[in-house]
Amino acid sequence: MSRRLALVATAAVAASLAATPAWAIFGRKKPQEPAPAAAAGPAAKGAAAAATAATPPAPQKASAQERALADRLDPLARSAFWGREFRLDPNDAVAGIRLAAALRALEQPDQAAQTAEQVLLLHPNDVEAMLELARAHIARGQGFYAIKPLQQAEAANPRDWRPLSLLGVAYDQTQRPAEARAVWQRALALSPDNPAVLSNLAMASAATGDVAQAERLLRTAVRQPGATLQMRQNLALVLGLQGKTAEAEQLIRQDLPPEIANANLAWLKAASQPGAPATPPPSTPAAPTAARSWDSLRGG
């Protein structure tokens, strides 16, 4: 199935799930509907039954506990859950933001951006909605359109490092590397040794050929509690590019299944040859929008 057909199929399944009530998504029993009150006579009973049939009970939003559990679901189920919540209450900013994040995880950034924009229509000062809109634009490869909401988010919360981290990615996508580095440095001033920001700086350095600097930054990043698999694989990349293949292989095989590990190791071997193009293998794990990855080396 082509990627386009796969996304269409995914959207169709998500639309079907979105109509599913919360009790069904979480596997609970269907709540019992209240029985109609006893009537005085057959005519009254008939009228009550007709009224009950004509007026089904209004759907209810999920409980606080169900909403807390929703983010543990896979992206498709999350999009169904939060889509239902947002449809029931379009003023629910949390539901709209969570729906946008789920759609982005499903590789539907256009729909994610539209959802975040809907939230901002009713909640123009919501920083989380601004950030989610920016993430969606970056995921679309349209970092230029992420700059304004990120600047607004920074102005609304100057002590938050996240708008600056994302703003660096947006500047980088729009070929403004000096501005990207400047805002990443400002983000580090707010959140020292932040692994996401360090990884962004490191991959920007690697993309310009300074793999030694990239290694130093990534070694600091992976020591932090918030380090991710992607950051460890970024370190493996820059180690391999410097010929430190044994350590690179150890990191790659630690996190990736054999077929992907073998593909990445084969690419590293080819990339270390003189004149080799710096294009990552297709099997490289996808890059999150808040941190650059192997795709940085092909301008992504």
N, C-alpha and C positions, 0 to 999 in steps of 0.2 A: 504494500500500500504506500502510495506517495505521501510525503510529509503533509501536503495540502489536504489530501483525503483523510489522513489520520487526524488532523486538527478538526476537520469538519465532523468526523465521527465522534471525536472527543466532545466537541461542543454539543452535539445531539444528545449524547449520554448525559452531559452535565445539565442540559435543559430538562431532560426527563427526571433526573435526580432532584433538580431544584423544586419540582412540584411535590416531592415527597415530604410528608410532615416530619418534624424533628423526632417524634417517638419512633418512627420507622428507621430513620438513619442510625439511631443509637441502639436499635434492636429491642426496644421496650415493647410491652404489650400495648395495644391500642386502648386509650382511656375510654372508660364506659361513659356513654352519653346519658345524661339525666333522663329518667323516665318521666313522661308527662303526668301532671297532677291528675288525680281522680276527678271525674266529672259527675254531675248530678244525674245525667241521663244519656241515652244513646245518641241523641242529637249533639249534645255537648261533647261527648267522646269523639264523635266523627269530626266535629269542627277542630278539636284539639289535635287529632291525628293529622288532619289536612294541614294545619298550621305548622306542625312539627316537620312534616315532609317538605313543605314549601320553604322553610327557613332552617337550613342546616346550621349547626353551631359554627360561629366564626372561628377561623384558625387562630391559634394562640402562638405567641413567640416562645422560643425555647427558654428553659429555666437558666438561671445563672450558672448552675453546675454543668449543664449541657454546653453552654457557651464556653466555659472554661476548658472543657474536654475537646472542643471542636478542633483546636489547632493541632491536636495529635493525629488527626485523620490525614489520609493521603490528599494530595492537591485536588483531585476530582471530587472526593466527598466533601472537602472543605468548601469548594466552590458551590456545591449544591446546598450545603448547610447555610453558608453566609448569604447566598443568593436568595434563599427563602426568607431569611431574617430581614434582608434589605428590601425585599419586595413587600413584606408585611409592614415595614416602617421605613420609608425612604428618608426619614429624618434621623435614622440611626447611623451616626457617623462611624461608630466602631464596626458595625456590620459592613458598611460600604468599604472601609479601608481593608478589612480582612478579606472581603470578596476580591478586591483589586489585587491583593497579594497572592491569593490563590490562583487567579487568572494568569498572573505573571509566571507563577510556578508551572502552569500548564502551557507555557510558551504562547500565550495570547496577550502580548503586551498592548496591542491596540485597544482591546476590550478593557484591560486593566487601567489604561490611561483614561478612557471614557468614564469608567466607574469612579475613579478618583476625582475627576472633574465634576461629576454629579454631586459628590460629597461637598466639594468646595463651593458649589453654588449655594448651598444652604449653610455651610460652615466655612466662610472664607478665611477665617483665622486659625483653622485647624492645622497645626504643624505636622501631625502625623499624615494627614491627607496630602499636604505639600510634598513630604518626603516620598510617599508612595507614588504620587504623580511623577516625580523626578525619576524614581527607579524604573517606572514603566517606560518613560522616554529613553532612558539609557539602555534598557533592554531592547528597545526598538532600533538602537543605533543612532538615535536622534538626540544626542546630548545637548545640542544647542537649545532645545525646547525645555530642558531640565534646569537651565541656568536661572531663569527668573524665579520659579517656585523655590529653588534652593536658596537664593539670595533673600527671599521673603522669609523662609524658615529660619535662616541665620539671624535676620533682623529681629524676629519674634523671640528667639531664644539664643542669645549670643554665647551662652556657656555650653551649648550642645555641640559636640564634635561631629555628629553625624552629617549635618548639612555640608560642612566643610569637606568631609571625606568624599561624599558623593559629588560635590561641586568640582573637586579635583578630577574625578573620573569624567564628568561632563566637559570640563575644559580640555582634558586629554583627547576626548573624542572629537572635539572641534579644532584640534591641532593648535592648542595654546599651551604648550608644555611648561613654559615658565610660570604662567598663572596657576597651573595645576600643582606644581611643586610648592609654590608659595602658600596655597590654601592647605595643602597637606601638612606643611610645617606648622601652620596655625592650628590645625587639628591636633597635632602632637603636643603643642603647648597646652591645650585643654585636656588632653588625655595621653600622658606620656607612655611611650612603649605600646601604644594601641596596636594590636596585631593587624587589623584590617588596614589601617593607615600605613603602617610599615610595609605591608605587602604591596600596597599601591605604589609607594615610592620605589620599592625594590624592582617591581616589574617595569616601571618607567625607566629606571636605570638600565635594566637588562635590555630593554628595547633600543636604547641608544648605544649599546655595546659595553657598558660598564658593569660587567657581571660580577666583578670582585666587590663593588659597592652593594650590588643586589644581594650577594651572599651574606655580607655583614648584616644588612637590614633584616633579611629573612631568618637568620639564625636568632636574632633577637625576637622576631615575631613568633617563631614556633615555640619559644620557651614560655610564652605567656599563656595564662589559663584559657583565654578565648581563642587559641589557635585552632584552625580548621584543617581538614584533609587537604583542601585546595592549597593552603599556605605551605604545607609540607611538600606537596607535589611541585609547587613553585621553587622551593629550595632544591628539590631533586633536579629540576630543570637547570638551574644556574650552576649546580655542582657538575652536572654532566657536560655542560658547555665548556667547563674549565678542565675537562679530562678527569674529574674525580668520580669515575664511573662506579667504583665499588660502593661508596657511600650513597651515590644517587640510586643505584639499583636496590640497596637495602630499603631506602625510603619508599621507592616506587612499589616494591613487592609487599611492603608492610601494609599498604592501603588499598591496592588495586588487585582485581582478579587477574589470573595469569595471562589471559589473552590481551587485556588492555596494557598490562605491565610490559609484555613482550613487544607490543606495538610501540609504546613510548620509548623503550630502550633501543629498539631498532632505529627510531627517528633520531634519538640522541647520538647514536653512533654515526648516522649519515650526516647530521648537522655539524658534527665536529670536524668534518672534512673541509679543507679549504674551498671557499667559494660556494658552499652549500647554502641553499635558501633557508631562511629562518621561518619555516612554515610548520606549525605543529601538526601532529597526526590527527585525523578526524576523530579518533577514539579518545582524545584527551578529554577529561571531565569538563563539563560546562562551567563557565565562569559566573560566579555571583556578581550582581551589579555593584556591590559595595567593595569589591576587591578584584584587582586585575589578575589575569592568569596567563597560561601559555599562549592564549590567543593574542596577548599583547604584542607578541613578536611578529604578527602579521598585520599589525595596525588595528586590531579589534578592540 
